[in-house]
Amino acid sequence: MTFGEHIKEQVRLAKAQGVQVTPDWVYQRIDLELPKWRKRAAAAEAPEEAETIYQAYPLKVGKADALKAITAALKVHSYAYLLERTELFAGCVSRWPASYRYGTTGRDTVPHPSTWFNRGSFEDDPQTWTRIGGRDLPPISKATVFQEPEPRGWKEWCRENTEFDLTGKTWATLEPIHRQYITSQLK
């Protein structure tokens, strides 16, 4: 479907809903729809290599802008080079301590892929991508933002069952497999 056909369909739907379609209404609709249409078209025109590189990147946000930036980078650099650097960066990010990756706000600090490719960060020294050690624990982390609620009576249940050592443990610091097991036993 072309953009013109899309607008004609929008006009047909508006008329069917009883909207008075004027030339101003059509121009306003074009102004609203054209940027979205261009982004979709850019994503559809992106080469398969750009999609593969995007999938290797550790943060999946802003796909249309990312594919556009990757496509621009592919005009200057080889596919193999960009894929290798992206996978190397993803490997570094996977080893980042959570305190670096999620900072003090709980938000992911990995740059958006469009930003990373537009500024040419793939050409940076990989040593700049490493994060060693940890920062002070943030007041909120991604692990606690998406944490299931703490069930009532879990500590008492664990004290009665000698298989769990609770020394210094909180619900959030228990292994997920242990939380699942305890939750299943409390039901």
C-alpha contacts under 8 A as a table, 3 or more apart, distances in Angstrom:
res1	aa1	res2	aa2	distance
1	M	5	E	6.03
1	M	6	H	6.55
2	T	5	E	5.18
2	T	6	H	6.21
3	F	6	H	4.89
3	F	7	I	6.27
3	F	34	L	7.88
3	F	37	W	7.22
4	G	7	I	5.18
4	G	8	K	6.23
5	E	8	K	5.01
5	E	9	E	6.18
6	H	9	E	5.11
6	H	10	Q	6.29
7	I	10	Q	4.89
7	I	11	V	6.19
7	I	26	V	7.87
7	I	29	R	7.71
7	I	30	I	7.21
8	K	11	V	5.04
8	K	12	R	6.18
9	E	12	R	5.00
9	E	13	L	6.15
10	Q	13	L	5.16
10	Q	14	A	6.09
11	V	14	A	5.08
11	V	15	K	6.13
11	V	21	V	6.95
11	V	26	V	7.51
12	R	15	K	5.24
12	R	16	A	6.19
13	L	16	A	5.03
13	L	17	Q	6.34
14	A	17	Q	5.10
14	A	18	G	6.41
14	A	19	V	5.20
14	A	20	Q	7.70
14	A	21	V	7.19
15	K	18	G	4.99
15	K	19	V	5.22
15	K	20	Q	6.68
15	K	21	V	6.74
16	A	19	V	7.48
21	V	25	W	5.84
21	V	26	V	6.98
22	T	25	W	5.05
22	T	26	V	6.40
23	P	26	V	5.06
23	P	27	Y	6.22
24	D	27	Y	5.10
24	D	28	Q	6.05
25	W	28	Q	5.09
25	W	29	R	6.12
26	V	29	R	5.02
26	V	30	I	6.16
27	Y	30	I	5.01
27	Y	31	D	6.20
28	Q	31	D	5.09
28	Q	32	L	6.31
29	R	32	L	5.09
29	R	33	E	5.98
30	I	33	E	5.14
30	I	34	L	5.59
31	D	34	L	5.77
31	D	35	P	7.49
32	L	35	P	6.89
32	L	36	K	7.69
33	E	36	K	5.47
33	E	37	W	6.09
34	L	37	W	4.95
34	L	38	R	6.07
35	P	38	R	5.15
35	P	39	K	6.30
36	K	39	K	5.20
36	K	40	R	6.30
37	W	40	R	5.17
37	W	41	A	6.09
38	R	41	A	4.97
38	R	42	A	6.02
39	K	42	A	5.08
39	K	43	A	6.21
39	K	64	A	5.89
39	K	65	D	7.48
40	R	43	A	5.13
40	R	44	A	6.16
40	R	64	A	6.85
41	A	44	A	5.01
41	A	45	E	6.13
42	A	45	E	5.09
42	A	46	A	6.21
42	A	64	A	6.90
42	A	67	L	7.80
42	A	68	K	6.54
43	A	46	A	5.23
43	A	63	K	7.72
43	A	64	A	5.09
43	A	65	D	7.96
43	A	67	L	6.11
43	A	68	K	6.91
46	A	50	A	6.22
46	A	51	E	7.32
46	A	67	L	6.17
46	A	68	K	6.88
46	A	71	T	6.22
47	P	50	A	5.37
47	P	51	E	6.87
47	P	71	T	7.06
48	E	51	E	5.14
48	E	52	T	6.36
49	E	52	T	5.06
49	E	53	I	6.22
49	E	79	Y	6.66
50	A	53	I	5.12
50	A	54	Y	6.07
50	A	67	L	5.87
50	A	70	I	5.66
50	A	71	T	5.90
50	A	74	L	7.71
51	E	54	Y	4.98
51	E	55	Q	6.19
51	E	67	L	6.75
52	T	55	Q	5.15
52	T	56	A	6.45
52	T	83	L	7.87
53	I	56	A	5.11
53	I	57	Y	6.53
53	I	70	I	7.65
53	I	82	L	7.22
53	I	83	L	5.41
53	I	86	T	6.87
54	Y	57	Y	5.25
54	Y	60	K	7.60
54	Y	63	K	7.75
54	Y	66	A	7.14
54	Y	67	L	6.92
54	Y	70	I	7.69
54	Y	113	P	7.51
55	Q	58	P	7.85
55	Q	60	K	7.50
56	A	83	L	7.42
56	A	86	T	6.39
56	A	87	E	5.87
56	A	90	A	7.07
57	Y	60	K	7.06
57	Y	86	T	5.90
57	Y	87	E	6.89
57	Y	89	F	7.75
57	Y	90	A	5.91
57	Y	113	P	6.96
58	P	90	A	5.15
58	P	93	V	7.21
58	P	94	S	7.96
58	P	110	V	7.76
59	L	110	V	6.83
59	L	111	P	7.82
59	L	112	H	6.67
59	L	113	P	6.90
60	K	63	K	6.92
60	K	112	H	7.89
60	K	113	P	7.56
61	V	66	A	7.93
61	V	112	H	6.51
61	V	113	P	7.24
62	G	65	D	5.55
62	G	66	A	5.94
62	G	112	H	7.30
62	G	113	P	7.50
62	G	114	S	7.24
63	K	66	A	4.92
63	K	67	L	5.99
64	A	67	L	5.28
64	A	68	K	6.29
65	D	68	K	5.08
65	D	69	A	6.24
65	D	114	S	5.67
66	A	69	A	5.10
66	A	70	I	6.05
66	A	112	H	7.90
66	A	113	P	5.36
66	A	114	S	4.04
66	A	115	T	7.85
66	A	117	F	7.61
67	L	70	I	5.01
67	L	71	T	5.92
67	L	114	S	7.49
68	K	71	T	5.14
68	K	72	A	6.29
68	K	114	S	7.68
69	A	72	A	5.12
69	A	73	A	6.25
69	A	114	S	5.45
69	A	117	F	5.78
69	A	118	N	5.63
70	I	73	A	4.96
70	I	74	L	6.10
70	I	114	S	7.41
70	I	117	F	6.14
70	I	118	N	7.88
71	T	74	L	5.00
71	T	75	K	6.64
72	A	75	K	5.36
72	A	76	V	7.23
73	A	76	V	5.39
73	A	77	H	5.96
73	A	117	F	6.89
73	A	118	N	7.67
74	L	77	H	5.04
74	L	78	S	5.95
74	L	79	Y	6.21
74	L	82	L	7.59
75	K	78	S	7.74
77	H	81	Y	6.72
77	H	82	L	6.81
78	S	81	Y	5.27
78	S	82	L	6.37
79	Y	82	L	5.29
79	Y	83	L	6.02
80	A	83	L	5.23
80	A	84	E	6.00
81	Y	84	E	5.18
81	Y	85	R	6.17
82	L	85	R	5.20
82	L	86	T	5.99
82	L	122	F	7.14
83	L	86	T	5.09
83	L	87	E	6.06
84	E	87	E	5.24
84	E	88	L	6.09
85	R	88	L	4.97
85	R	89	F	6.11
85	R	122	F	5.79
85	R	123	E	7.82
86	T	89	F	5.06
86	T	90	A	6.10
86	T	122	F	6.78
87	E	90	A	4.96
87	E	91	G	6.10
88	L	91	G	5.09
88	L	92	C	6.34
88	L	126	P	7.69
89	F	92	C	5.06
89	F	93	V	6.19
89	F	122	F	7.85
89	F	126	P	7.20
89	F	129	W	6.68
90	A	93	V	5.05
90	A	94	S	6.13
91	G	94	S	5.14
91	G	95	R	6.68
92	C	95	R	5.36
92	C	96	W	6.62
92	C	129	W	6.20
92	C	130	T	5.68
92	C	131	R	7.92
93	V	96	W	5.11
93	V	101	R	7.69
93	V	110	V	7.73
93	V	129	W	7.34
93	V	130	T	7.34
95	R	130	T	7.90
95	R	131	R	7.71
96	W	100	Y	6.34
96	W	101	R	6.22
96	W	130	T	7.01
96	W	131	R	5.44
96	W	132	I	7.16
97	P	100	Y	5.49
97	P	101	R	6.45
97	P	131	R	7.17
97	P	132	I	7.48
97	P	133	G	6.99
97	P	134	G	5.91
98	A	101	R	4.98
98	A	102	Y	5.75
98	A	103	G	7.61
98	A	134	G	7.89
98	A	141	S	7.62
99	S	102	Y	5.67
99	S	103	G	5.34
99	S	104	T	7.42
99	S	134	G	5.92
99	S	135	R	5.63
99	S	136	D	7.12
99	S	137	L	5.88
99	S	138	P	6.38
99	S	141	S	7.55
100	Y	103	G	5.22
100	Y	109	T	7.56
100	Y	131	R	7.16
100	Y	134	G	6.65
100	Y	135	R	6.60
101	R	107	R	7.97
101	R	108	D	5.69
101	R	109	T	5.28
101	R	110	V	6.67
102	Y	105	T	6.75
102	Y	106	G	4.69
102	Y	107	R	5.03
102	Y	108	D	4.65
102	Y	109	T	5.79
102	Y	141	S	6.26
102	Y	142	K	6.49
103	G	106	G	5.88
103	G	107	R	6.74
103	G	108	D	7.36
103	G	109	T	6.82
103	G	138	P	6.32
103	G	141	S	7.57
104	T	107	R	7.90
104	T	137	L	7.68
104	T	138	P	4.34
104	T	139	P	6.14
104	T	140	I	6.41
104	T	141	S	7.23
105	T	138	P	7.16
105	T	139	P	7.48
105	T	140	I	6.13
105	T	141	S	7.05
106	G	138	P	7.63
106	G	140	I	5.49
106	G	141	S	4.42
106	G	142	K	4.99
106	G	145	V	7.50
107	R	141	S	7.91
107	R	142	K	7.07
111	P	115	T	6.30
111	P	116	W	5.95
112	H	115	T	5.33
112	H	116	W	6.25
113	P	116	W	4.99
113	P	117	F	6.13
114	S	117	F	5.35
114	S	118	N	5.82
115	T	118	N	5.15
115	T	119	R	6.06
116	W	119	R	5.69
116	W	120	G	6.30
116	W	121	S	5.26
116	W	122	F	7.10
117	F	120	G	5.04
117	F	121	S	6.14
117	F	122	F	6.67
118	N	121	S	7.78
120	G	123	E	5.76
120	G	124	D	7.55
121	S	124	D	5.21
124	D	128	T	7.12
125	D	128	T	5.73
125	D	129	W	7.56
126	P	129	W	5.19
126	P	130	T	7.06
127	Q	130	T	5.54
131	R	134	G	7.89
134	G	137	L	7.85
135	R	138	P	7.91
138	P	141	S	6.21
140	I	144	T	6.57
140	I	145	V	7.07
141	S	144	T	5.42
141	S	145	V	6.30
142	K	145	V	5.06
142	K	146	F	6.48
143	A	146	F	5.83
143	A	147	Q	6.08
143	A	172	A	7.88
144	T	147	Q	4.79
144	T	172	A	6.87
147	Q	172	A	7.33
150	E	154	W	7.91
150	E	171	W	6.27
151	P	154	W	6.02
151	P	183	T	6.98
153	G	156	E	5.33
153	G	157	W	6.20
153	G	186	L	7.93
154	W	157	W	5.09
154	W	158	C	6.17
154	W	182	I	6.91
154	W	183	T	7.82
154	W	186	L	7.41
155	K	158	C	5.06
155	K	159	R	6.19
155	K	166	L	7.75
156	E	159	R	5.12
156	E	160	E	6.39
157	W	160	E	5.26
157	W	161	N	6.42
157	W	186	L	7.85
158	C	161	N	5.02
158	C	162	T	7.02
158	C	163	E	7.73
158	C	164	F	5.84
158	C	165	D	7.75
158	C	166	L	7.47
158	C	182	I	7.95
159	R	162	T	6.51
159	R	164	F	7.46
159	R	166	L	7.76
161	N	164	F	6.56
162	T	165	D	7.20
166	L	169	K	5.04
166	L	170	T	7.77
169	K	173	T	5.93
169	K	174	L	6.62
170	T	173	T	5.27
170	T	174	L	6.54
171	W	174	L	5.51
171	W	179	R	7.40
174	L	178	H	6.38
174	L	179	R	6.36
175	E	178	H	5.25
175	E	179	R	6.37
176	P	179	R	5.01
176	P	180	Q	6.17
177	I	180	Q	5.15
177	I	181	Y	6.23
178	H	181	Y	5.03
178	H	182	I	6.05
179	R	182	I	5.19
179	R	183	T	5.99
180	Q	183	T	5.15
180	Q	184	S	6.15
181	Y	184	S	5.15
181	Y	185	Q	6.29
182	I	185	Q	5.09
182	I	186	L	6.25
183	T	186	L	5.21
183	T	187	K	6.61
184	S	187	K	5.57
